[in-house]
Amino acid sequence: MDEDLPATRAHEVLLHCAMDAACVPPSLRNAGVTTRIAELDYQTVATVIAWLRAASSRAF
C-alpha cells in the first residue's frame, strides 16, 4: 500500500491480530464491538490488547 491506514483501521487490524494470537475463535468475535473499540484512542486499544495477551497466557 502506498498510503497509511487511518488510526481506526490500524487499531482494528491490531485488535484482530491480538485476538488471533489469543486464539479467540471467530464465533466469539463481535465485529461491532471490535469496531467500537478500534474507534477509541491508542492507549485504550493498547490496554485491550494487553488484556488479551494476559488472558491468553493464563489459558495455557
The 8 nearest C-alpha neighbors of each residue, nearest first, counted from 0:
[[1, 2, 3, 4, 5, 9, 8, 12],
 [0, 2, 3, 4, 5, 9, 8, 6],
 [1, 3, 0, 4, 5, 9, 6, 8],
 [4, 2, 5, 1, 0, 6, 9, 8],
 [3, 5, 9, 8, 6, 2, 7, 0],
 [4, 6, 8, 7, 9, 3, 10, 2],
 [7, 5, 9, 8, 10, 4, 38, 37],
 [8, 6, 10, 38, 37, 9, 5, 11],
 [7, 9, 11, 10, 5, 6, 4, 12],
 [10, 8, 6, 12, 11, 7, 4, 5],
 [11, 9, 37, 13, 7, 8, 12, 6],
 [10, 12, 8, 37, 14, 9, 13, 7],
 [11, 13, 9, 15, 10, 14, 16, 8],
 [14, 12, 10, 16, 11, 15, 17, 9],
 [13, 15, 17, 11, 16, 12, 10, 18],
 [14, 16, 18, 12, 17, 13, 19, 11],
 [15, 17, 19, 13, 14, 18, 20, 12],
 [18, 16, 14, 20, 19, 15, 48, 21],
 [17, 19, 21, 15, 23, 20, 16, 22],
 [18, 20, 22, 16, 17, 21, 23, 15],
 [21, 19, 17, 22, 18, 16, 23, 52],
 [20, 22, 55, 18, 19, 23, 17, 51],
 [23, 21, 19, 20, 24, 18, 55, 17],
 [24, 22, 18, 21, 19, 25, 27, 28],
 [23, 25, 26, 27, 22, 28, 19, 18],
 [26, 24, 28, 27, 23, 29, 19, 18],
 [25, 27, 24, 28, 29, 23, 30, 22],
 [28, 26, 25, 24, 29, 23, 30, 18],
 [29, 27, 25, 26, 30, 24, 23, 33],
 [28, 30, 32, 31, 33, 27, 26, 25],
 [31, 29, 33, 32, 34, 28, 35, 11],
 [32, 30, 34, 29, 33, 35, 36, 28],
 [31, 33, 35, 29, 34, 30, 36, 28],
 [34, 32, 30, 36, 31, 35, 37, 29],
 [33, 35, 37, 31, 32, 36, 30, 38],
 [34, 36, 32, 38, 37, 33, 31, 39],
 [35, 37, 33, 38, 39, 34, 32, 44],
 [38, 36, 10, 34, 11, 7, 35, 39],
 [37, 39, 7, 35, 36, 34, 40, 10],
 [40, 38, 37, 36, 43, 44, 41, 35],
 [41, 39, 43, 42, 44, 38, 37, 36],
 [40, 42, 44, 43, 45, 39, 10, 6],
 [43, 41, 45, 44, 40, 46, 39, 47],
 [42, 44, 46, 45, 41, 40, 47, 39],
 [43, 45, 41, 47, 46, 42, 48, 40],
 [44, 46, 48, 42, 43, 47, 41, 49],
 [47, 45, 49, 43, 44, 48, 50, 42],
 [46, 48, 50, 44, 49, 45, 51, 43],
 [47, 49, 45, 51, 50, 46, 17, 44],
 [50, 48, 46, 52, 51, 47, 45, 53],
 [49, 51, 47, 53, 48, 52, 54, 46],
 [52, 50, 48, 54, 49, 53, 55, 21],
 [53, 51, 49, 55, 50, 54, 56, 48],
 [54, 52, 50, 56, 51, 55, 49, 57],
 [53, 55, 51, 57, 52, 56, 50, 58],
 [54, 56, 21, 58, 52, 57, 53, 51],
 [55, 57, 53, 58, 54, 59, 52, 21],
 [58, 56, 54, 55, 59, 53, 52, 51],
 [59, 57, 55, 56, 54, 53, 21, 22],
 [58, 57, 56, 55, 54, 21, 53, 22]]
